[in-house]
């Protein structure tokens, strides 16, 4: 059985240089035209697939036991799309679709467009829009935008002492660990705060201002992490394989901010990162990125549940992740299940209360260095 791909494979996009048709690049309020390379266009897989009919899974398999756990918690009618997604994953189905007709305005030239979705972890019926331009109207985005100055100040302060960060933090600036994420190259690194709905307590305590801003914003995030990109590097066109989460960026440090040096393409449109400007896009659609400057680029990145999911569907997907992390949830012993459920709940609780910041102190005691470091970042 293949594990769901929501596990930080590398999660950004990349830009491309020169091709017959042109991509609009937004600079401030001005739209500039940049060419796309024919080489990058050639790398886009334009095949399409249709989901096969699925049926209930055998309860004698792990996947079947997860399905039974879902059905014990939710009415089948409320999570039918999640059940279908789980069964499709067990069949090794990979969804591929031209989604140009879902853009505004619609894109009709499927032979040259990059608006193709590739999603092995696929929930049917979710719209696939490259850029979600109504992000500025979302309460959580407004809150993060307002918190941007404080988040940036804290980030820069912590980064002044990288050795201390490395010694006290957990899995600091890790690279992409899977072959699926090799398109990110060596220039892409992450520092995780939240993974699969579970806070990294060690790193959250090193960035309390940022962690609290994320938590208080109410953003429906499954993942949150800082991401760095080395100067003069690019990320090849790729998909992040999962259509039931969207990606949001809060750009923190953008070299030559506003001069089009750091760019992100999703589908057929390229935009530049602008410091403090929250963006939201769909990384199940082919995307790529470039840092064309001579300095490091840093962003705060979040993976949020797709707005088209119902509350029950989000909870069902989270339960799947919990089962992957805590197999005891599938036990036939009620006591074991109860303990596992309590463990899962504790892992999702926000860890910060009266904590200090980077190298700081807890109320009534001394700060402690991060213990129990792991390497579980991405799978």
N, C-alpha and C positions, 0 to 999 in steps of 0.2 A: 504494500500500500504506500502511496506517495503522500508525504506530509504536506499540509497546506503551506502555501508559499508566503504567508504573512509572517516573516521572521527576519526582517531587515536584510535582504540580500544585497543591498546597496542602494536602492531607492532614489535615484534622481534621474535626470535626463541629460541629454547632450545636444549640442548644436552641430550643424554641418555646413561646410563651405561651398558651393557653386553648381548650379544645374539649370537646365533650360527654363523652368518656371521659377517664380520668385515667391519668397516668404515674407509676410509683413512682420517687421520688427518694431515693437512699440518703444519709443524713446520719449519719455515724458508724455505729452499728449500727441506727439507726432508719430505717424506711421512711416517707417523707412522700409525699403525693399532690399532684402538680402537674398542672394542666390543660394540654392541648395546644391550640394555636390552630386553628380550622377552616381558616384561610387556609393554614397550613403543611401540613395534611393534604391539602388540595386540590392542593398542588404535587407530591405523590407520584404518579409514573407507575405505575399498577397493571396495566399490560399485561404479558402473559407471552409468552415465546418458547420454541421448541424447536430445539435445534441441528440444522442440516441435515446430510445425509450429505456427507462430504468425500472428496476423492481427492488423490493425489500432485500436487504443483505442478510446473509446467513448469520445467526446469532452465535455460531461457533467461531467466528473470526473477530479480530479486534475491531475492525470497521463496523461489523454487525452489532457488537456490544456497545459501541458509541451510539449507533443508531437507536438501540433500545433505551439507552440513557436519555437521549433526546426525547423520545416518545413518552418516557416516564415523567418528564418535566413539562412538556408542552403538548397541546392538542395537535394532531397531525395537520389539521387544516390551517393552523396558524404558522407552521414552519415548513410548509410543503416545498418552498423554493430552497430552503437550507437542506432538507432531506435529499432533494434532487441533486444539489451541488455535491453533497457528500458521496452519493452513489456514483455520480459522474467521475469524481476523483478516483474512486475505487476502480473504475473502468479505464483509467489512464486517458480519459478524454481531455483534449486541449481545445478550448474554444477559440476560433479565429473568425473574425468578421470585419467587413468593411463598414465603418460607422460614420462615413462622411455625411450621410443623409441626416444624421442626428445633430450636425453642427449648425450654427447660425452665422451666416447663411449656409444652406446645404452645400456640400461638396459632391459633385457628380462624377468627376474624372477619377475613377477607381484605378486606372492604369498608372497614373503619376502621383496620386495622393499618398500621404503617409498615414492617413486616418484609418489604420487597421488596429484592431484589438486582438491581443494574444493573451488568453487567460486560462491556464490549466486549473486554477482555483476560481470557479465561475458560478455565480448565482444568477439564474435566468431572470430576465425582466428588469434589470437595472439599466437606466439610461447611461450612455457613454458619451460624455461631453468633454472635449479636450481641456478647455478652460472654463472654469466656473466664475463668471464675471460678477455674480451677485455676492461674492464673498464679503465685500465691504458692508453689506447689509446684515451679516450674521453677527449676533451678539458676542459670540466667543472670539470672532476675528477682531471686532472693535476693541474688546478687552485686551487682546494680545498686542494690538497695535498701540494702545495706550501704554502698555507695560514695556514696550520696546526699549525706551531709553534706559530703564532700570535693568532689563535683561542684558542689554549690550554692555552696560557699565560693569555688571557683575562678571560677565564672560571675560572681558578684557582684563579685569583685575585678577581673576583666577589664572588666566593664561600668562600672567607676568612671571609665574613661578611654575614652569612645566615640570621640573623635577619633583616638586612637592605634590603636584597634581598626579603624577605618575605613581608616586609611592603611596598616596592616600586613596586614590581612586580605583575603580574596578574596570578592568579591560579598556583602558584609556586609548583613544584613537586607534581602534581596531580596523583592519581592512576587511573587505568582503571575503567571506570564508567559503563560499560555494562556487562550483563551476558555473552555475546559473548566473552568478554575479560577476563573472570575469570581464564583462564589457565595461565595468567601472574602472578597471585598470588600477595601478598602484597609487594614483593621485587622490583617491577617494577614501576618506577615513571617517569613522563615527565614534561618538561618545554617548552612550545610551543612558537615558533617564527613565524611560518607560518602555517595556517590551511585552507585547501580547497582553496588555492590560495589567501588568505587574510592574510596580515601581522598583527601580534599583535603589535601595535605601542608601547605600554607600555614596553613589554619585548624586542622588537627590540632595543629600546633606552638604555636598560640596557646592551645589548650585541652588541654595534655598530660595532665593528671589525668583529665579526662573521656574523652579518646580512649583512654587506656590502660585505664580502667575498662571501657569498652565492649569493647575488644579482649580483655581478660583474662576477661571474664564468659562468653565463649563464645556470646553471643547470635547466632543465625543471621540477622544483619541484612544487608539489601540497601541500606538507607539509614539515616543517622543525622543529625540536625540539631536545633538549637535552634529553637523557634518562639515568637514573641511575638504577643500579642493586645491591641490597644488597649482602654482602658476604654470602657465603654458602647458596645460593638460586638457584633455577632452574625454568625454564618455560617449561610447558608441551608441547608435540607435538600438533600443531594446525595449522590452516590456518588463514590468515588475510582476506579471503573472497572476495578479489578483484583482478582480473587478469590484469586490464588495468593500473596498476601502479607497478613499481618495487621498491625495498627498497635498499638504500645505507647507509652505515655507515662510518663515519670518527671517528675511535677510539681515544679518548682523554686521558683517564686515565685508563690503563689496569694493574691491580695488577700483579706483577711478570711477566711483559711483556716478551713474548717469551718462557714462561715455561708451556704453555698449561693449565693454571689455568682457563682461561675464554674462553669458546668455544661456537661455533654456528654450528648447523647442519641444512642443507637444503637438503631435499631428502635423498640420501644415502651417503652424504659426510659431514664430520665434519672438520671445520677449527677453528683456534684460531684467536681472535682479536689481531692485532698488532698495536701499537700506530702509527698514521699517515698514515696507509695503507688503502686507500679507497677501499671498497668492494661493489659489486652490486649483488643482488640476487632476486629471485622471491618468495615472501611470500604467494602467493596463493597455493604454494606447501607446504606440511607438513614440519614444522621446529620447532626447540626447542633450548634452550640455558641453559648454566650453568655458574655461578660464583663460582668456587671451591676454591676461595682465602678467606682471612680474611679481605679484604678491599673492599670499594665501587668501582664499575666499572662505568665509564662514557663514553658515546659516543655522537656524533652529528649524528642525524638520519634524512634522507630525503626520501620522497616518490616521485618518479619521474614518469612522464608519460611513458608508455611503448613505446619503440622506434618504434614498428610496427604501432602505431597510426599515421594517417595523421594529418596535421595541422587542417583541418576541424573537424576531430573527437575529437581532444583535445579541441577545442573551443566549440564543442557541449556538451561534458561532463562537461566543466566548466560552460556552460549555465545552465545545469541541477542543478549543485550545487548552482548557483546564484539564481535560481528559488526557491530552497528549503530554501534559506536564506532570499530572498526578494520576497515574493509571489506577490507583486505589479507588477512584470515583466509580470504577466499573465493577467493583467487588460485589459478590452476592451476599456478603455479610453486612447487615444494616449498620452495625457499630463501626465497621471500617469505613463505610461510605460516609457516615456522619462525621467522623474525624477528618476524612479527606475534604468534605465540603467546608468544614471550619478552616482547614489549612488553605484551601483555595480562596476563601473570603479574606483571610488575613493577608495573603499574598497580594490581593488587589487593593488593600487599604492604603490610603495616602500616609507615608511614613513620617512626615514632618509635623512636629508640634512646637515645642520650645527648644528648637535647635539653633545652634550658631551657624555661621557660614563656613567658608573655606578655612579649615584648620581651627575652627572656632570651638566654643564650649557649649555643652548642654546646660540647661538650667540646673544649678546645684551640683555640677560635676564637671570633670574635664572632658574635652572632646576626645574621641577615640578614632584611631585609624581604621579604615575599612577592613573588615575581617571577612574571611571566607571568600576570597576573590575567585571568580569563576571565569571560564572562557566560553560561556554559553551564548554570547552575543547573537550571531546569526547562524543559521543552520543551512 
